[in-house]
Amino acid sequence: MGKLIYSMITSLDGFVRDRDGDFGWGAPERETHEFVNEQMKEIGTHLYGRRMYETMVYWETAHQDPANPPFAHAFARTWQSTDKIVYSTTLTEAASERTRIEPAFDPEAVRRLKAGSDLDIAVAGPVLAAQAIRAGLVDEYRLYLGPAIVGGGHPFFPDGVRADLELLDERRFGNGVLYVSYGVRG
């Protein structure tokens, strides 16, 4: 059975994007990116909303850009090898291989996906993740806390949700990023 993992880079004050929609303050450097690459090997399927998918689809061709470093090429190849489910009422076709479009998030379908998966499933994007969190589907939270306070924007966690967690892992990176992983108790 696969776990559903919600993982994103956040500012220290808990935002994945600032008020202007910028998240460049959290772009990973080599050490952090290589760690993320290793974690990606555990993922068999990515769940995205339209906006997050449109950001991530960059990785469909990123390996072709000679300006990208080897660790970015490695991330691109791993991303390409995973299945992707995009929940959107406006997209009609995918811009990447191994991708299907679903018109709405269906918690029961995700439960079945988890039950039938040998690999873990990642949900990314705070809007879609909020639906998964509220449905009680998220098993693990992985946060990359960036050394920035942005003062507002789009939060990692939705309002009004409570969960009892246990620390599973932590790591510090040379650029000041702190990785923490928490499992949901019970």
LUMDO-944833 format. One line per field, with one value per atom (N, C-alpha, C): atom name; x, y, z; residue number from 0; residue in one letter. Coordinates in steps of 0.02 Angstrom, whole numbers, plus 50000, padded with zeros to 5 digits. Example, Ala and Ser with C-alpha at 12.3 -4.5 7.8 and 13.67 -1.06 7.14 Angstrom:
<sites>
atom = c(N / CA / C / N / CA / C)
c1 = c(50660 / 50615 / 50660 / 50642 / 50684 / 50645)
c2 = c(49716 / 49775 / 49835 / 49888 / 49947 / 50002)
c3 = c(50390 / 50390 / 50390 / 50354 / 50357 / 50394)
seq = c(0 / 0 / 0 / 1 / 1 / 1)
type = c(A / A / A / S / S / S)
</sites>
This chain:
<sites>
atom = c(N / CA / C / N / CA / C / N / CA / C / N / CA / C / N / CA / C / N / CA / C / N / CA / C / N / CA / C / N / CA / C / N / CA / C / N / CA / C / N / CA / C / N / CA / C / N / CA / C / N / CA / C / N / CA / C / N / CA / C / N / CA / C / N / CA / C / N / CA / C / N / CA / C / N / CA / C / N / CA / C / N / CA / C / N / CA / C / N / CA / C / N / CA / C / N / CA / C / N / CA / C / N / CA / C / N / CA / C / N / CA / C / N / CA / C / N / CA / C / N / CA / C / N / CA / C / N / CA / C / N / CA / C / N / CA / C / N / CA / C / N / CA / C / N / CA / C / N / CA / C / N / CA / C / N / CA / C / N / CA / C / N / CA / C / N / CA / C / N / CA / C / N / CA / C / N / CA / C / N / CA / C / N / CA / C / N / CA / C / N / CA / C / N / CA / C / N / CA / C / N / CA / C / N / CA / C / N / CA / C / N / CA / C / N / CA / C / N / CA / C / N / CA / C / N / CA / C / N / CA / C / N / CA / C / N / CA / C / N / CA / C / N / CA / C / N / CA / C / N / CA / C / N / CA / C / N / CA / C / N / CA / C / N / CA / C / N / CA / C / N / CA / C / N / CA / C / N / CA / C / N / CA / C / N / CA / C / N / CA / C / N / CA / C / N / CA / C / N / CA / C / N / CA / C / N / CA / C / N / CA / C / N / CA / C / N / CA / C / N / CA / C / N / CA / C / N / CA / C / N / CA / C / N / CA / C / N / CA / C / N / CA / C / N / CA / C / N / CA / C / N / CA / C / N / CA / C / N / CA / C / N / CA / C / N / CA / C / N / CA / C / N / CA / C / N / CA / C / N / CA / C / N / CA / C / N / CA / C / N / CA / C / N / CA / C / N / CA / C / N / CA / C / N / CA / C / N / CA / C / N / CA / C / N / CA / C / N / CA / C / N / CA / C / N / CA / C / N / CA / C / N / CA / C / N / CA / C / N / CA / C / N / CA / C / N / CA / C / N / CA / C / N / CA / C / N / CA / C / N / CA / C / N / CA / C / N / CA / C / N / CA / C / N / CA / C / N / CA / C / N / CA / C / N / CA / C / N / CA / C / N / CA / C / N / CA / C / N / CA / C / N / CA / C / N / CA / C / N / CA / C / N / CA / C / N / CA / C / N / CA / C / N / CA / C / N / CA / C / N / CA / C / N / CA / C / N / CA / C / N / CA / C / N / CA / C / N / CA / C / N / CA / C / N / CA / C / N / CA / C / N / CA / C / N / CA / C / N / CA / C / N / CA / C / N / CA / C / N / CA / C / N / CA / C / N / CA / C / N / CA / C / N / CA / C / N / CA / C / N / CA / C / N / CA / C / N / CA / C / N / CA / C / N / CA / C / N / CA / C / N / CA / C / N / CA / C / N / CA / C / N / CA / C / N / CA / C / N / CA / C / N / CA / C / N / CA / C / N / CA / C)
c1 = c(50042 / 50000 / 50044 / 50030 / 50068 / 50043 / 50089 / 50071 / 50056 / 50014 / 50004 / 50046 / 50093 / 50141 / 50129 / 50122 / 50117 / 50184 / 50217 / 50284 / 50291 / 50318 / 50332 / 50385 / 50414 / 50459 / 50415 / 50429 / 50391 / 50439 / 50412 / 50450 / 50447 / 50489 / 50489 / 50421 / 50386 / 50320 / 50263 / 50281 / 50231 / 50197 / 50227 / 50195 / 50233 / 50196 / 50226 / 50237 / 50199 / 50207 / 50196 / 50230 / 50217 / 50155 / 50140 / 50079 / 50079 / 50138 / 50144 / 50147 / 50142 / 50145 / 50216 / 50265 / 50335 / 50354 / 50394 / 50422 / 50496 / 50526 / 50597 / 50643 / 50621 / 50661 / 50674 / 50636 / 50644 / 50675 / 50700 / 50728 / 50786 / 50784 / 50837 / 50903 / 50957 / 51024 / 51043 / 51104 / 51124 / 51112 / 51136 / 51131 / 51057 / 51015 / 50945 / 50912 / 50927 / 50897 / 50915 / 50977 / 50997 / 50960 / 50947 / 50907 / 50836 / 50807 / 50740 / 50739 / 50790 / 50795 / 50791 / 50826 / 50824 / 50754 / 50721 / 50653 / 50604 / 50615 / 50570 / 50568 / 50620 / 50623 / 50570 / 50543 / 50491 / 50421 / 50415 / 50350 / 50332 / 50272 / 50248 / 50198 / 50162 / 50110 / 50112 / 50103 / 50097 / 50025 / 49996 / 49930 / 49940 / 49912 / 49919 / 49852 / 49845 / 49794 / 49823 / 49782 / 49804 / 49864 / 49862 / 49917 / 49983 / 49981 / 50044 / 50069 / 50024 / 50044 / 50077 / 50048 / 50076 / 50146 / 50160 / 50227 / 50273 / 50249 / 50291 / 50303 / 50260 / 50268 / 50333 / 50363 / 50430 / 50477 / 50470 / 50516 / 50508 / 50456 / 50447 / 50503 / 50531 / 50584 / 50648 / 50650 / 50707 / 50772 / 50770 / 50831 / 50863 / 50827 / 50853 / 50891 / 50887 / 50920 / 50991 / 51042 / 51111 / 51131 / 51093 / 51109 / 51090 / 51046 / 51027 / 51083 / 51096 / 51148 / 51125 / 51171 / 51155 / 51101 / 51100 / 51049 / 50980 / 50974 / 50909 / 50889 / 50937 / 50922 / 50897 / 50929 / 50908 / 50837 / 50821 / 50753 / 50703 / 50720 / 50675 / 50662 / 50714 / 50704 / 50661 / 50671 / 50630 / 50558 / 50547 / 50479 / 50444 / 50479 / 50450 / 50429 / 50463 / 50449 / 50390 / 50362 / 50305 / 50239 / 50186 / 50119 / 50098 / 50055 / 50031 / 49955 / 49920 / 49848 / 49837 / 49805 / 49793 / 49718 / 49698 / 49628 / 49614 / 49573 / 49560 / 49493 / 49457 / 49395 / 49409 / 49470 / 49485 / 49534 / 49578 / 49625 / 49587 / 49601 / 49570 / 49620 / 49684 / 49735 / 49800 / 49838 / 49900 / 49958 / 50004 / 50064 / 50124 / 50111 / 50165 / 50141 / 50190 / 50175 / 50152 / 50122 / 50102 / 50057 / 50014 / 49972 / 49900 / 49855 / 49784 / 49751 / 49700 / 49662 / 49597 / 49583 / 49520 / 49483 / 49417 / 49381 / 49374 / 49378 / 49370 / 49408 / 49429 / 49464 / 49413 / 49429 / 49385 / 49422 / 49407 / 49442 / 49439 / 49383 / 49378 / 49424 / 49431 / 49477 / 49549 / 49566 / 49633 / 49644 / 49594 / 49601 / 49615 / 49580 / 49591 / 49661 / 49683 / 49750 / 49803 / 49795 / 49842 / 49843 / 49784 / 49778 / 49810 / 49808 / 49835 / 49905 / 49938 / 50003 / 50060 / 50112 / 50173 / 50219 / 50211 / 50251 / 50207 / 50240 / 50203 / 50174 / 50128 / 50093 / 50107 / 50122 / 50136 / 50080 / 50059 / 50012 / 50050 / 50044 / 50079 / 50031 / 50042 / 49999 / 49952 / 49950 / 49911 / 49836 / 49809 / 49737 / 49714 / 49748 / 49732 / 49749 / 49806 / 49826 / 49774 / 49745 / 49694 / 49635 / 49616 / 49562 / 49582 / 49643 / 49668 / 49674 / 49697 / 49704 / 49636 / 49589 / 49521 / 49487 / 49505 / 49476 / 49512 / 49564 / 49601 / 49646 / 49669 / 49709 / 49784 / 49808 / 49880 / 49909 / 49961 / 49995 / 50059 / 50088 / 50153 / 50159 / 50189 / 50203 / 50278 / 50302 / 50373 / 50381 / 50411 / 50420 / 50494 / 50509 / 50575 / 50569 / 50589 / 50582 / 50639 / 50623 / 50673 / 50690 / 50750 / 50772 / 50745 / 50679 / 50647 / 50580 / 50564 / 50497 / 50467 / 50409 / 50380 / 50319 / 50294 / 50243 / 50172 / 50161 / 50094 / 50097 / 50040 / 50036 / 49992 / 50013 / 49973 / 50004 / 49966 / 49994 / 50000 / 50048 / 50058 / 49998 / 49976 / 49920 / 49856 / 49800 / 49735 / 49713 / 49671 / 49643 / 49596 / 49592 / 49542 / 49557 / 49619 / 49636 / 49682 / 49669 / 49711 / 49733 / 49796 / 49821 / 49875 / 49876 / 49930 / 49984 / 50045 / 50099 / 50158 / 50199 / 50261 / 50318 / 50374 / 50432 / 50463 / 50470 / 50499 / 50572 / 50587 / 50654 / 50666 / 50729 / 50749 / 50819 / 50832 / 50898 / 50909 / 50971 / 50990 / 51034 / 51025 / 51065 / 51108 / 51162 / 51210 / 51182 / 51128 / 51099 / 51048 / 51042 / 50995 / 50927 / 50914 / 50851 / 50850 / 50793 / 50783 / 50727 / 50742 / 50692 / 50665 / 50598 / 50566 / 50511 / 50505 / 50453 / 50414 / 50348 / 50304 / 50253 / 50242 / 50191 / 50129 / 50071 / 50008 / 49998 / 49986 / 49974 / 49904 / 49899 / 49833 / 49811)
c2 = c(49941 / 50000 / 50062 / 50107 / 50169 / 50222 / 50265 / 50323 / 50382 / 50426 / 50490 / 50541 / 50572 / 50619 / 50688 / 50737 / 50807 / 50840 / 50863 / 50891 / 50953 / 51006 / 51067 / 51107 / 51154 / 51203 / 51258 / 51279 / 51332 / 51384 / 51444 / 51494 / 51476 / 51506 / 51492 / 51507 / 51557 / 51573 / 51534 / 51481 / 51433 / 51445 / 51484 / 51498 / 51464 / 51438 / 51406 / 51457 / 51511 / 51567 / 51630 / 51684 / 51747 / 51780 / 51840 / 51875 / 51889 / 51893 / 51905 / 51841 / 51784 / 51719 / 51693 / 51728 / 51709 / 51654 / 51607 / 51556 / 51546 / 51593 / 51589 / 51589 / 51618 / 51619 / 51549 / 51499 / 51432 / 51383 / 51409 / 51364 / 51324 / 51258 / 51217 / 51222 / 51219 / 51215 / 51142 / 51127 / 51058 / 51010 / 51026 / 50979 / 50961 / 51012 / 51000 / 50963 / 50983 / 50951 / 50877 / 50860 / 50790 / 50749 / 50779 / 50746 / 50734 / 50785 / 50779 / 50724 / 50722 / 50671 / 50601 / 50590 / 50524 / 50508 / 50558 / 50548 / 50534 / 50564 / 50554 / 50482 / 50444 / 50374 / 50332 / 50356 / 50321 / 50333 / 50381 / 50404 / 50369 / 50341 / 50310 / 50354 / 50397 / 50440 / 50508 / 50560 / 50628 / 50651 / 50684 / 50714 / 50790 / 50821 / 50894 / 50926 / 50988 / 51032 / 51063 / 51099 / 51128 / 51174 / 51220 / 51269 / 51235 / 51189 / 51155 / 51113 / 51080 / 51041 / 51086 / 51144 / 51190 / 51213 / 51216 / 51232 / 51172 / 51113 / 51053 / 51025 / 51038 / 51009 / 51033 / 51084 / 51105 / 51045 / 50999 / 50942 / 50891 / 50897 / 50851 / 50858 / 50918 / 50929 / 50959 / 50967 / 51000 / 50963 / 50898 / 50859 / 50875 / 50908 / 50926 / 50991 / 51028 / 51094 / 51085 / 51096 / 51086 / 51135 / 51189 / 51237 / 51211 / 51161 / 51132 / 51086 / 51088 / 51045 / 50971 / 50925 / 50854 / 50835 / 50867 / 50850 / 50870 / 50922 / 50941 / 50892 / 50869 / 50818 / 50754 / 50736 / 50676 / 50683 / 50742 / 50754 / 50748 / 50777 / 50775 / 50703 / 50662 / 50593 / 50554 / 50566 / 50532 / 50556 / 50621 / 50648 / 50618 / 50614 / 50587 / 50514 / 50477 / 50405 / 50391 / 50442 / 50432 / 50446 / 50417 / 50433 / 50499 / 50536 / 50599 / 50601 / 50623 / 50635 / 50709 / 50742 / 50814 / 50825 / 50860 / 50875 / 50945 / 50948 / 51013 / 51011 / 51065 / 51072 / 51109 / 51136 / 51175 / 51142 / 51099 / 51064 / 51007 / 51001 / 50947 / 50894 / 50913 / 50864 / 50880 / 50828 / 50835 / 50857 / 50892 / 50915 / 50872 / 50814 / 50769 / 50697 / 50652 / 50581 / 50555 / 50497 / 50463 / 50506 / 50546 / 50593 / 50585 / 50586 / 50587 / 50645 / 50671 / 50727 / 50700 / 50721 / 50705 / 50770 / 50771 / 50834 / 50856 / 50808 / 50826 / 50778 / 50803 / 50762 / 50715 / 50651 / 50600 / 50563 / 50579 / 50547 / 50470 / 50442 / 50369 / 50339 / 50373 / 50349 / 50352 / 50403 / 50408 / 50354 / 50339 / 50283 / 50218 / 50206 / 50145 / 50145 / 50203 / 50210 / 50193 / 50220 / 50205 / 50131 / 50101 / 50030 / 49985 / 50004 / 49962 / 49979 / 50026 / 50049 / 50020 / 49998 / 49976 / 50035 / 50089 / 50149 / 50202 / 50254 / 50308 / 50355 / 50397 / 50445 / 50514 / 50561 / 50629 / 50676 / 50718 / 50771 / 50836 / 50879 / 50943 / 50999 / 51055 / 51113 / 51119 / 51177 / 51185 / 51179 / 51195 / 51191 / 51118 / 51079 / 51008 / 50972 / 50988 / 50955 / 50969 / 51029 / 51044 / 50996 / 50978 / 50930 / 50861 / 50841 / 50777 / 50776 / 50831 / 50836 / 50832 / 50870 / 50871 / 50803 / 50764 / 50697 / 50644 / 50665 / 50618 / 50571 / 50592 / 50549 / 50556 / 50612 / 50624 / 50585 / 50545 / 50504 / 50536 / 50579 / 50608 / 50678 / 50723 / 50792 / 50800 / 50823 / 50837 / 50910 / 50947 / 51019 / 51035 / 51076 / 51104 / 51177 / 51192 / 51260 / 51303 / 51351 / 51396 / 51452 / 51478 / 51532 / 51600 / 51605 / 51668 / 51675 / 51736 / 51754 / 51798 / 51778 / 51815 / 51857 / 51847 / 51891 / 51880 / 51828 / 51815 / 51782 / 51759 / 51725 / 51665 / 51611 / 51549 / 51501 / 51484 / 51442 / 51369 / 51335 / 51263 / 51224 / 51243 / 51208 / 51248 / 51213 / 51247 / 51267 / 51317 / 51337 / 51283 / 51281 / 51239 / 51165 / 51145 / 51074 / 51061 / 51006 / 50986 / 50914 / 50899 / 50830 / 50820 / 50760 / 50741 / 50707 / 50731 / 50709 / 50682 / 50642 / 50620 / 50634 / 50659 / 50675 / 50610 / 50606 / 50547 / 50558 / 50620 / 50633 / 50708 / 50726 / 50797 / 50800 / 50856 / 50865 / 50940 / 50960 / 51029 / 51030 / 51082 / 51090 / 51153 / 51154 / 51208 / 51276 / 51279 / 51343 / 51369 / 51335 / 51357 / 51325 / 51282 / 51246 / 51192 / 51184 / 51132 / 51086 / 51022 / 50973 / 50939 / 50935 / 50897 / 50855 / 50794 / 50748 / 50725 / 50730 / 50711 / 50660 / 50608 / 50559 / 50574 / 50558 / 50567 / 50510 / 50525 / 50473 / 50446 / 50380 / 50347 / 50337)
c3 = c(50000 / 50000 / 50000 / 49956 / 49952 / 50000 / 50022 / 50064 / 50019 / 50043 / 50009 / 50045 / 50009 / 50037 / 50008 / 50052 / 50031 / 50046 / 49993 / 50000 / 49957 / 49987 / 49949 / 49986 / 49950 / 49979 / 50008 / 50069 / 50100 / 50129 / 50138 / 50175 / 50249 / 50289 / 50360 / 50391 / 50364 / 50391 / 50357 / 50319 / 50297 / 50231 / 50186 / 50122 / 50065 / 50017 / 49959 / 49902 / 49904 / 49858 / 49897 / 49878 / 49912 / 49882 / 49904 / 49881 / 49806 / 49776 / 49704 / 49664 / 49697 / 49663 / 49654 / 49681 / 49673 / 49722 / 49700 / 49744 / 49730 / 49693 / 49676 / 49736 / 49791 / 49853 / 49879 / 49855 / 49880 / 49830 / 49774 / 49723 / 49753 / 49747 / 49776 / 49738 / 49775 / 49745 / 49740 / 49719 / 49704 / 49762 / 49822 / 49878 / 49893 / 49896 / 49911 / 49853 / 49793 / 49734 / 49731 / 49746 / 49745 / 49798 / 49855 / 49907 / 49882 / 49852 / 49823 / 49769 / 49728 / 49676 / 49707 / 49762 / 49795 / 49821 / 49850 / 49875 / 49818 / 49762 / 49704 / 49681 / 49695 / 49673 / 49708 / 49764 / 49801 / 49772 / 49727 / 49703 / 49637 / 49635 / 49573 / 49537 / 49574 / 49544 / 49578 / 49537 / 49562 / 49550 / 49601 / 49595 / 49593 / 49542 / 49533 / 49517 / 49539 / 49512 / 49448 / 49412 / 49348 / 49356 / 49404 / 49410 / 49427 / 49473 / 49491 / 49433 / 49398 / 49339 / 49287 / 49275 / 49225 / 49246 / 49310 / 49334 / 49324 / 49343 / 49342 / 49272 / 49224 / 49158 / 49124 / 49151 / 49129 / 49127 / 49175 / 49181 / 49126 / 49085 / 49030 / 48978 / 48972 / 48922 / 48953 / 49018 / 49050 / 49039 / 49029 / 49018 / 48951 / 48906 / 48840 / 48841 / 48895 / 48899 / 48926 / 48884 / 48907 / 48962 / 48971 / 49024 / 49093 / 49095 / 49159 / 49184 / 49249 / 49278 / 49280 / 49289 / 49290 / 49341 / 49400 / 49449 / 49426 / 49386 / 49357 / 49303 / 49263 / 49213 / 49247 / 49302 / 49338 / 49366 / 49393 / 49417 / 49360 / 49303 / 49245 / 49224 / 49220 / 49199 / 49249 / 49313 / 49363 / 49359 / 49352 / 49346 / 49285 / 49230 / 49169 / 49177 / 49220 / 49227 / 49273 / 49305 / 49350 / 49314 / 49342 / 49318 / 49349 / 49313 / 49338 / 49327 / 49379 / 49374 / 49387 / 49340 / 49346 / 49352 / 49405 / 49417 / 49391 / 49339 / 49308 / 49271 / 49275 / 49236 / 49171 / 49163 / 49104 / 49055 / 49080 / 49035 / 48999 / 48935 / 48897 / 48875 / 48873 / 48857 / 48894 / 48905 / 48943 / 48899 / 48929 / 48894 / 48911 / 48942 / 48961 / 48953 / 48946 / 48941 / 49010 / 49010 / 49072 / 49114 / 49083 / 49118 / 49096 / 49146 / 49129 / 49166 / 49135 / 49162 / 49193 / 49253 / 49286 / 49300 / 49291 / 49301 / 49374 / 49421 / 49491 / 49536 / 49593 / 49642 / 49674 / 49675 / 49703 / 49758 / 49822 / 49877 / 49875 / 49856 / 49854 / 49801 / 49745 / 49693 / 49718 / 49757 / 49784 / 49837 / 49877 / 49925 / 49888 / 49833 / 49794 / 49763 / 49739 / 49711 / 49764 / 49823 / 49878 / 49894 / 49899 / 49918 / 49866 / 49802 / 49749 / 49727 / 49761 / 49738 / 49780 / 49746 / 49781 / 49797 / 49759 / 49771 / 49803 / 49830 / 49861 / 49809 / 49831 / 49789 / 49818 / 49776 / 49799 / 49777 / 49822 / 49805 / 49812 / 49763 / 49765 / 49747 / 49777 / 49767 / 49825 / 49857 / 49918 / 49909 / 49852 / 49842 / 49838 / 49796 / 49792 / 49857 / 49886 / 49949 / 50004 / 50005 / 50055 / 50050 / 49989 / 49980 / 50007 / 49993 / 50018 / 50094 / 50122 / 50195 / 50227 / 50202 / 50231 / 50225 / 50173 / 50164 / 50206 / 50243 / 50285 / 50246 / 50187 / 50144 / 50152 / 50179 / 50182 / 50240 / 50225 / 50274 / 50300 / 50258 / 50276 / 50247 / 50287 / 50265 / 50261 / 50204 / 50195 / 50177 / 50221 / 50211 / 50203 / 50154 / 50144 / 50164 / 50226 / 50252 / 50228 / 50185 / 50157 / 50205 / 50200 / 50245 / 50222 / 50220 / 50200 / 50236 / 50253 / 50279 / 50226 / 50199 / 50143 / 50163 / 50224 / 50251 / 50225 / 50188 / 50163 / 50094 / 50072 / 50008 / 50013 / 49982 / 49983 / 50034 / 50087 / 50140 / 50120 / 50150 / 50141 / 50169 / 50229 / 50262 / 50254 / 50245 / 50243 / 50314 / 50318 / 50382 / 50409 / 50475 / 50507 / 50509 / 50497 / 50497 / 50556 / 50590 / 50647 / 50635 / 50653 / 50648 / 50701 / 50729 / 50774 / 50733 / 50739 / 50696 / 50737 / 50704 / 50735 / 50686 / 50713 / 50672 / 50646 / 50580 / 50549 / 50528 / 50506 / 50479 / 50480 / 50481 / 50476 / 50446 / 50414 / 50383 / 50372 / 50381 / 50367 / 50304 / 50264 / 50204 / 50210 / 50172 / 50176 / 50158 / 50120 / 50100 / 50151 / 50208 / 50260 / 50257 / 50208 / 50204 / 50257 / 50289 / 50338 / 50312 / 50307 / 50286 / 50348 / 50352 / 50405 / 50375 / 50401 / 50379 / 50440 / 50435 / 50489 / 50464 / 50502 / 50488 / 50528 / 50500 / 50535 / 50583 / 50646 / 50696 / 50688 / 50697 / 50695 / 50626)
seq = c(0 / 0 / 0 / 1 / 1 / 1 / 2 / 2 / 2 / 3 / 3 / 3 / 4 / 4 / 4 / 5 / 5 / 5 / 6 / 6 / 6 / 7 / 7 / 7 / 8 / 8 / 8 / 9 / 9 / 9 / 10 / 10 / 10 / 11 / 11 / 11 / 12 / 12 / 12 / 13 / 13 / 13 / 14 / 14 / 14 / 15 / 15 / 15 / 16 / 16 / 16 / 17 / 17 / 17 / 18 / 18 / 18 / 19 / 19 / 19 / 20 / 20 / 20 / 21 / 21 / 21 / 22 / 22 / 22 / 23 / 23 / 23 / 24 / 24 / 24 / 25 / 25 / 25 / 26 / 26 / 26 / 27 / 27 / 27 / 28 / 28 / 28 / 29 / 29 / 29 / 30 / 30 / 30 / 31 / 31 / 31 / 32 / 32 / 32 / 33 / 33 / 33 / 34 / 34 / 34 / 35 / 35 / 35 / 36 / 36 / 36 / 37 / 37 / 37 / 38 / 38 / 38 / 39 / 39 / 39 / 40 / 40 / 40 / 41 / 41 / 41 / 42 / 42 / 42 / 43 / 43 / 43 / 44 / 44 / 44 / 45 / 45 / 45 / 46 / 46 / 46 / 47 / 47 / 47 / 48 / 48 / 48 / 49 / 49 / 49 / 50 / 50 / 50 / 51 / 51 / 51 / 52 / 52 / 52 / 53 / 53 / 53 / 54 / 54 / 54 / 55 / 55 / 55 / 56 / 56 / 56 / 57 / 57 / 57 / 58 / 58 / 58 / 59 / 59 / 59 / 60 / 60 / 60 / 61 / 61 / 61 / 62 / 62 / 62 / 63 / 63 / 63 / 64 / 64 / 64 / 65 / 65 / 65 / 66 / 66 / 66 / 67 / 67 / 67 / 68 / 68 / 68 / 69 / 69 / 69 / 70 / 70 / 70 / 71 / 71 / 71 / 72 / 72 / 72 / 73 / 73 / 73 / 74 / 74 / 74 / 75 / 75 / 75 / 76 / 76 / 76 / 77 / 77 / 77 / 78 / 78 / 78 / 79 / 79 / 79 / 80 / 80 / 80 / 81 / 81 / 81 / 82 / 82 / 82 / 83 / 83 / 83 / 84 / 84 / 84 / 85 / 85 / 85 / 86 / 86 / 86 / 87 / 87 / 87 / 88 / 88 / 88 / 89 / 89 / 89 / 90 / 90 / 90 / 91 / 91 / 91 / 92 / 92 / 92 / 93 / 93 / 93 / 94 / 94 / 94 / 95 / 95 / 95 / 96 / 96 / 96 / 97 / 97 / 97 / 98 / 98 / 98 / 99 / 99 / 99 / 100 / 100 / 100 / 101 / 101 / 101 / 102 / 102 / 102 / 103 / 103 / 103 / 104 / 104 / 104 / 105 / 105 / 105 / 106 / 106 / 106 / 107 / 107 / 107 / 108 / 108 / 108 / 109 / 109 / 109 / 110 / 110 / 110 / 111 / 111 / 111 / 112 / 112 / 112 / 113 / 113 / 113 / 114 / 114 / 114 / 115 / 115 / 115 / 116 / 116 / 116 / 117 / 117 / 117 / 118 / 118 / 118 / 119 / 119 / 119 / 120 / 120 / 120 / 121 / 121 / 121 / 122 / 122 / 122 / 123 / 123 / 123 / 124 / 124 / 124 / 125 / 125 / 125 / 126 / 126 / 126 / 127 / 127 / 127 / 128 / 128 / 128 / 129 / 129 / 129 / 130 / 130 / 130 / 131 / 131 / 131 / 132 / 132 / 132 / 133 / 133 / 133 / 134 / 134 / 134 / 135 / 135 / 135 / 136 / 136 / 136 / 137 / 137 / 137 / 138 / 138 / 138 / 139 / 139 / 139 / 140 / 140 / 140 / 141 / 141 / 141 / 142 / 142 / 142 / 143 / 143 / 143 / 144 / 144 / 144 / 145 / 145 / 145 / 146 / 146 / 146 / 147 / 147 / 147 / 148 / 148 / 148 / 149 / 149 / 149 / 150 / 150 / 150 / 151 / 151 / 151 / 152 / 152 / 152 / 153 / 153 / 153 / 154 / 154 / 154 / 155 / 155 / 155 / 156 / 156 / 156 / 157 / 157 / 157 / 158 / 158 / 158 / 159 / 159 / 159 / 160 / 160 / 160 / 161 / 161 / 161 / 162 / 162 / 162 / 163 / 163 / 163 / 164 / 164 / 164 / 165 / 165 / 165 / 166 / 166 / 166 / 167 / 167 / 167 / 168 / 168 / 168 / 169 / 169 / 169 / 170 / 170 / 170 / 171 / 171 / 171 / 172 / 172 / 172 / 173 / 173 / 173 / 174 / 174 / 174 / 175 / 175 / 175 / 176 / 176 / 176 / 177 / 177 / 177 / 178 / 178 / 178 / 179 / 179 / 179 / 180 / 180 / 180 / 181 / 181 / 181 / 182 / 182 / 182 / 183 / 183 / 183 / 184 / 184 / 184 / 185 / 185 / 185)
type = c(M / M / M / G / G / G / K / K / K / L / L / L / I / I / I / Y / Y / Y / S / S / S / M / M / M / I / I / I / T / T / T / S / S / S / L / L / L / D / D / D / G / G / G / F / F / F / V / V / V / R / R / R / D / D / D / R / R / R / D / D / D / G / G / G / D / D / D / F / F / F / G / G / G / W / W / W / G / G / G / A / A / A / P / P / P / E / E / E / R / R / R / E / E / E / T / T / T / H / H / H / E / E / E / F / F / F / V / V / V / N / N / N / E / E / E / Q / Q / Q / M / M / M / K / K / K / E / E / E / I / I / I / G / G / G / T / T / T / H / H / H / L / L / L / Y / Y / Y / G / G / G / R / R / R / R / R / R / M / M / M / Y / Y / Y / E / E / E / T / T / T / M / M / M / V / V / V / Y / Y / Y / W / W / W / E / E / E / T / T / T / A / A / A / H / H / H / Q / Q / Q / D / D / D / P / P / P / A / A / A / N / N / N / P / P / P / P / P / P / F / F / F / A / A / A / H / H / H / A / A / A / F / F / F / A / A / A / R / R / R / T / T / T / W / W / W / Q / Q / Q / S / S / S / T / T / T / D / D / D / K / K / K / I / I / I / V / V / V / Y / Y / Y / S / S / S / T / T / T / T / T / T / L / L / L / T / T / T / E / E / E / A / A / A / A / A / A / S / S / S / E / E / E / R / R / R / T / T / T / R / R / R / I / I / I / E / E / E / P / P / P / A / A / A / F / F / F / D / D / D / P / P / P / E / E / E / A / A / A / V / V / V / R / R / R / R / R / R / L / L / L / K / K / K / A / A / A / G / G / G / S / S / S / D / D / D / L / L / L / D / D / D / I / I / I / A / A / A / V / V / V / A / A / A / G / G / G / P / P / P / V / V / V / L / L / L / A / A / A / A / A / A / Q / Q / Q / A / A / A / I / I / I / R / R / R / A / A / A / G / G / G / L / L / L / V / V / V / D / D / D / E / E / E / Y / Y / Y / R / R / R / L / L / L / Y / Y / Y / L / L / L / G / G / G / P / P / P / A / A / A / I / I / I / V / V / V / G / G / G / G / G / G / G / G / G / H / H / H / P / P / P / F / F / F / F / F / F / P / P / P / D / D / D / G / G / G / V / V / V / R / R / R / A / A / A / D / D / D / L / L / L / E / E / E / L / L / L / L / L / L / D / D / D / E / E / E / R / R / R / R / R / R / F / F / F / G / G / G / N / N / N / G / G / G / V / V / V / L / L / L / Y / Y / Y / V / V / V / S / S / S / Y / Y / Y / G / G / G / V / V / V / R / R / R / G / G / G)
</sites>
